[in-house]
Amino acid sequence: MSLLGFDADEMRNRTHPVREHIGVQRVQWKLERAGGWILLGIMVLTLLGVFSRGPLSSTTAVSPNGNLTVEYERFLRNGATFTMVISVRGNPGEMQHIDLSGEMLEGTTIESIQPSPDQVSTHRRTGFSLDIRPDAEGYARVHLSLRADGVGPYRSQVSNGSSKVDLAQFIYP
């Protein structure tokens, strides 16, 4: 008996009762093993969020001065909805102006904006601006409910005066 638990006779080609080619069988076993590891790897990546929501997909981008924060998903599926949360800090009582530009509106559809901004306007073909009133401490938080309807990589930018954050998203088919 060998180390693998097979007799030398078991590892030879046979013709009776069924014609076998043990070399081909060994290759098939190796392919099955490799396929199992690949499926396990895909499962782990899925659980981590590479194909949608999860720890590798959910991210927060913060401007260098800390006045602008954007929480969003890096990886999306076409047709899926997701929420982007934009938080700004400014002077109490002053209207906060938020610009979203880049490719984001080419790959997504805005379904709702909460709370409703005082003013919304489009600009630069693929962008829009929001004016929102902050609380008594100067903080404002906007929730955008979006639906991914594109495919591929999309780069966008969110800005608030001197603060700027770059976003990178990938939408799977």
Backbone torsions as a table, in degrees:
resi	resn	phi	psi	omega
1	MET	NA	137.6	-178.7
2	SER	-88.3	-179.7	-179.4
3	LEU	-64.0	-30.0	-178.7
4	LEU	-83.9	-2.3	178.4
5	GLY	90.1	10.7	178.9
6	PHE	-108.8	141.7	170.2
7	ASP	-74.9	154.4	177.8
8	ALA	-59.2	-31.4	179.3
9	ASP	-65.6	-32.3	-179.2
10	GLU	-71.7	-18.8	-176.8
11	MET	-98.3	12.8	177.9
12	ARG	-101.7	153.2	174.9
13	ASN	-63.4	144.1	179.8
14	ARG	-124.8	157.5	173.8
15	THR	-121.0	-13.9	-178.2
16	HIS	-129.4	134.1	-0.4
17	PRO	-81.3	-15.2	179.0
18	VAL	-131.1	141.9	179.3
19	ARG	-72.4	123.6	-178.3
20	GLU	-125.3	150.5	172.8
21	HIS	-126.1	98.2	-172.7
22	ILE	-63.7	-29.8	177.4
23	GLY	-63.0	-43.7	177.5
24	VAL	-66.5	-39.7	178.9
25	GLN	-61.5	-41.3	178.7
26	ARG	-62.3	-42.5	177.6
27	VAL	-61.4	-42.6	178.5
28	GLN	-61.7	-41.4	178.2
29	TRP	-62.6	-41.0	178.9
30	LYS	-64.7	-41.4	177.9
31	LEU	-64.4	-40.2	177.5
32	GLU	-61.7	-43.6	179.1
33	ARG	-63.0	-44.8	178.8
34	ALA	-62.9	-41.8	178.0
35	GLY	-61.6	-39.0	177.1
36	GLY	-63.0	-42.7	178.8
37	TRP	-66.8	-38.4	177.9
38	ILE	-63.6	-45.1	177.8
39	LEU	-62.0	-40.2	176.9
40	LEU	-62.3	-42.3	178.0
41	GLY	-62.2	-42.5	177.7
42	ILE	-63.5	-40.3	178.5
43	MET	-62.2	-44.4	-179.9
44	VAL	-64.1	-44.7	178.0
45	LEU	-61.3	-37.9	177.9
46	THR	-64.2	-45.2	179.3
47	LEU	-65.1	-30.9	178.6
48	LEU	-78.8	-13.9	174.3
49	GLY	102.7	17.0	179.8
50	VAL	-69.3	-24.1	-178.3
51	PHE	-105.6	-0.5	177.4
52	SER	178.9	-141.5	-176.1
53	ARG	-67.2	141.7	178.9
54	GLY	159.3	178.8	-175.5
55	PRO	-60.8	-33.3	178.9
56	LEU	-81.4	-19.1	-178.7
57	SER	-92.4	-43.9	-178.5
58	SER	-71.1	129.0	-179.0
59	THR	-146.3	163.0	177.2
60	THR	-128.8	126.5	176.7
61	ALA	-107.0	130.8	-177.3
62	VAL	-123.1	135.5	177.5
63	SER	-68.1	157.7	-178.7
64	PRO	-56.6	-35.4	-179.8
65	ASN	-88.6	-2.9	175.6
66	GLY	79.2	5.0	-178.7
67	ASN	-83.6	-10.7	-178.0
68	LEU	-135.0	127.3	178.6
69	THR	-131.6	134.5	178.4
70	VAL	-127.5	123.2	175.0
71	GLU	-104.0	124.6	-176.5
72	TYR	-154.9	175.3	178.7
73	GLU	-103.6	130.9	178.1
74	ARG	-75.4	-39.4	-175.4
75	PHE	-113.7	129.5	-177.2
76	LEU	-132.1	161.4	173.4
77	ARG	-109.9	140.7	178.3
78	ASN	-58.8	128.2	-179.9
79	GLY	93.7	-12.1	-178.7
80	ALA	-85.2	148.1	175.5
81	THR	-95.5	151.2	177.6
82	PHE	-149.9	163.2	-179.0
83	THR	-115.1	133.6	173.3
84	MET	-113.0	128.3	-178.8
85	VAL	-113.3	122.8	179.2
86	ILE	-112.3	124.0	179.0
87	SER	-118.0	131.0	178.1
88	VAL	-126.8	151.8	176.7
89	ARG	-127.3	129.9	-179.5
90	GLY	-148.7	-158.3	179.3
91	ASN	-81.5	137.1	177.7
92	PRO	-59.0	137.6	177.6
93	GLY	86.7	-16.8	179.0
94	GLU	-90.5	135.9	177.7
95	MET	-63.2	135.9	178.3
96	GLN	-97.2	128.8	-178.6
97	HIS	-106.6	122.0	-178.8
98	ILE	-118.3	127.0	176.6
99	ASP	-109.3	132.4	172.4
100	LEU	-117.5	122.4	-178.0
101	SER	-138.9	170.6	-179.4
102	GLY	105.6	-151.5	-172.6
103	GLU	-90.1	0.1	-173.5
104	MET	-55.4	-45.4	-177.4
105	LEU	-74.1	-13.7	175.0
106	GLU	-75.1	-28.1	-176.7
107	GLY	-110.0	-1.2	-179.2
108	THR	-138.8	161.6	174.7
109	THR	-121.1	132.2	178.2
110	ILE	-79.3	122.8	179.0
111	GLU	-98.1	-35.1	176.2
112	SER	-161.0	157.3	175.5
113	ILE	-129.8	121.5	-179.3
114	GLN	-127.6	134.1	-11.5
115	PRO	-68.4	162.0	-179.5
116	SER	-63.4	126.8	179.7
117	PRO	-71.7	158.4	177.5
118	ASP	-67.5	-33.6	179.3
119	GLN	-149.8	141.3	175.5
120	VAL	-130.3	134.1	177.0
121	SER	-144.2	150.2	178.0
122	THR	-94.1	155.5	177.6
123	HIS	-157.9	160.0	174.6
124	ARG	50.0	40.4	177.4
125	ARG	63.0	-44.4	-174.7
126	THR	-121.7	19.8	-178.3
127	GLY	-130.3	172.6	174.0
128	PHE	-152.6	162.6	-178.6
129	SER	-122.6	146.0	176.9
130	LEU	-123.4	138.1	169.7
131	ASP	-113.7	122.2	-176.2
132	ILE	-133.3	143.3	-178.8
133	ARG	-88.0	125.6	-179.7
134	PRO	-79.9	171.5	176.8
135	ASP	-78.3	-174.0	-175.8
136	ALA	-65.0	-19.8	179.6
137	GLU	-97.5	-0.5	177.8
138	GLY	93.4	8.5	179.8
139	TYR	-96.9	140.2	174.6
140	ALA	-136.4	142.3	-177.8
141	ARG	-136.2	127.9	-177.7
142	VAL	-121.7	132.6	177.0
143	HIS	-107.6	119.0	176.4
144	LEU	-105.0	123.3	174.3
145	SER	-96.4	118.8	-174.0
146	LEU	-124.5	153.6	175.2
147	ARG	-121.4	125.7	179.7
148	ALA	-74.8	124.6	178.3
149	ASP	-133.7	18.0	175.7
150	GLY	-115.3	-173.1	176.5
151	VAL	-143.1	133.9	176.5
152	GLY	111.3	-169.3	-178.6
153	PRO	-82.2	144.6	178.5
154	TYR	-137.3	131.4	177.1
155	ARG	-114.5	135.9	-178.1
156	SER	-140.6	172.7	180.0
157	GLN	-143.4	137.2	174.9
158	VAL	-117.3	131.6	-179.9
159	SER	-137.8	157.2	179.7
160	ASN	-146.0	87.2	-177.6
161	GLY	66.8	-113.3	-177.8
162	SER	-86.4	-10.9	-179.3
163	SER	-92.8	139.8	-178.3
164	LYS	-145.4	140.6	178.9
165	VAL	-134.1	132.5	176.0
166	ASP	-96.4	138.1	-179.6
167	LEU	-119.7	140.9	175.0
168	ALA	-128.9	125.1	-179.2
169	GLN	-131.6	153.2	175.1
170	PHE	-128.8	128.3	180.0
171	ILE	-108.1	119.7	177.7
172	TYR	-81.2	150.1	178.6
173	PRO	-65.8	NA	NA
